[in-house]
Structures are given as structure tokens and as C-alpha cells.
Amino acid sequence: MSKVLDVLKSKKFWVELLIMTVGMLITAIAVYYFLVPSKLIIGTISGLSIVISGVSEQLFGVALPVSTVILVVNAILLLLAYFLIGKEFGIKTVYTALILGPLMALLEKYMPYTNFLAEGSTSVMGDIWFDLCCFVLLLSASQAVLFSINASTGGLDILAKIVNKYLHFDIGKSVTIAGACICCTAFAINPFRMVVIGLIGTWINGLVVDYFTANLNNRKRVCIVSKDYDRIRRYIIDELVRGCTLYEVIGGYTNEKSIELETLLTKDEFSKLMEFIGKQDIKAFITAGNVSEVYGLWFKDKKRVKARAEQR
């Protein structure tokens, strides 16, 4: 019980809760306004739910509410998330998956998409391709942000995360593979043309997720050769609260021995480092490249790390 109370008191919990809520509101808007009216089936659980709703109408004359179908399908997939991926991911996804249906129900009640449709149209934007673009951009941004805090929008993301974890594909490819399988279920209610559009949308979704994810996780790999390497090292450790590695190198032209300093920084930290080197008039040879992912020790709460270091 004390552990639960500690979590509830932490700033991280409330920040992530807010991020998950806003992310799922964006997802609900994307699904309700751009998928539901056009019956465009992108490779998502929301798309699968639209298929199930359409099939129930064909077979029984009554269309099951898409929000209800999403809730039921997500509940089943959540069990897979908890046991196959991990407790933290499973618990966070329980929250995100369970609020998607209610959020769509609220939109349906207070701002139905029928208010935005032209007479005889089934597209909010007036064109199926515009609907596709709007949906993919909104959903991909939400997915990338949620993946960055070890959460997801539920449904397809659970399947994608399983593929990512056990088959070691990039998260964007995992989204595409899982989504393509779901897309094919659309043959039950949609013509061939609509299914192809859905498959294209699923492929674009995977590419955009990878793009957003790479930008969120982007780091700078900085290599510096300088006689004043110790001043730079102290600034990186004391002010930026980052680690660094020192190498002894030999200049190919001068044959002189020097020290090369290597570190990984965020874009803001790299800007601060360059500003420091400029203001201190430090002579240095600097190269910098982009790194899309970092595994292992990476300080996120730098204030806590700095406080611990000062205590020692």
C-alpha cells in the first residue's frame, strides 16, 4: 500500500497520466471523425471494430456501437499486454485502452460527426485521402508519445509491441505488420479499392510512427579533440549532468598525442555545450552526429542524480 501511495505522490505519475489522457483524446478524435464516417479501415483495433460493427449490421440488422466493440476487444488484448510485455506497460495500457471507448462516446453524444458532414457525404474532410492523412498524422503522433513513456493506445499497439519485443523489428515495422493483417478483415464490408487505401494508410502510419519516435529519442553523439578537454569534461559532468568517455588519439598529420572526449547529449544540451566552448574561447575540433536510440544508463531525472552526486 505504501508503494502505491508513493507512486500517487510522485510528479512523474501525474505528468504521465496527463500525457496518456491527452494522447488518447487525440486518438479518439482521429478515429471518430476520420475513420467512422468513411468506414475507412486502417490497420488498427478501431478499424477492426468498425468491421465487426458492419458485419453485425449485415448479419443481424443491428450495428454494434464501435465504442463498445473497442472496449471489449481491448479488454482481451490487455491480458496479452500484461503477461507478454510487462507489468508497467500493461497497467498503463489498461488506462489508455479503457478510456478510448468512453472518449469516443462523449464525442458521439456532444459533437457527433454528422454535424460536420455535407449532405450525402461520408467524409468529414470531403475526400477520403484527406481523411486518411489527418487520421495517420494524429494517430502516429499520439502513438509515438505514448511509446516514449512505455505506454500505448491499446489494441494494435499491443500486437505491435509484442512483435517488436519478440521479433526485434522497429516499432514502425511492427505497427505495419500487425496493421496489415487487420486491414485484410475489411474485405468483409468494404470494396477492394477501400481495402487498398487502408493498406496504404497502414504503411504510412508505420513510417510516420518511426519518424516521430526517432525525433523524440534523438540524441547527439559529440566527439571533441581539445587541449582543454578537462574544462569541457567538468562542464559536461557538473553542469549538463551527463557522462563522457575519454580516448587517447594520435593525429595522423602531426603525429601528436591528444585526448578525444565523446558524449551523448540532447539537442538543448549540445547547444549549451557549444555556447560554453564559444564563450570560454576554447580551441577544439568538434564533430556531432545524430543517434536515434539510446539503451542502458541515460539520466532522465538529472536533478536527482546531481543531488546524489553532491551527497557523496
Secondary structure as UniProt FT lines:
FT   HELIX           2..9
FT   HELIX           11..34
FT   TURN            35..39
FT   HELIX           45..60
FT   HELIX           66..84
FT   HELIX           87..110
FT   HELIX           113..116
FT   TURN            119..120
FT   HELIX           128..148
FT   TURN            149..150
FT   HELIX           156..167
FT   HELIX           171..183
FT   HELIX           184..188
FT   HELIX           192..216
FT   STRAND          219..225
FT   TURN            227..228
FT   HELIX           229..238
FT   STRAND          245..250
FT   TURN            252..254
FT   STRAND          257..265
FT   HELIX           267..279
FT   TURN            280..281
FT   STRAND          285..291
FT   HELIX           302..311
//
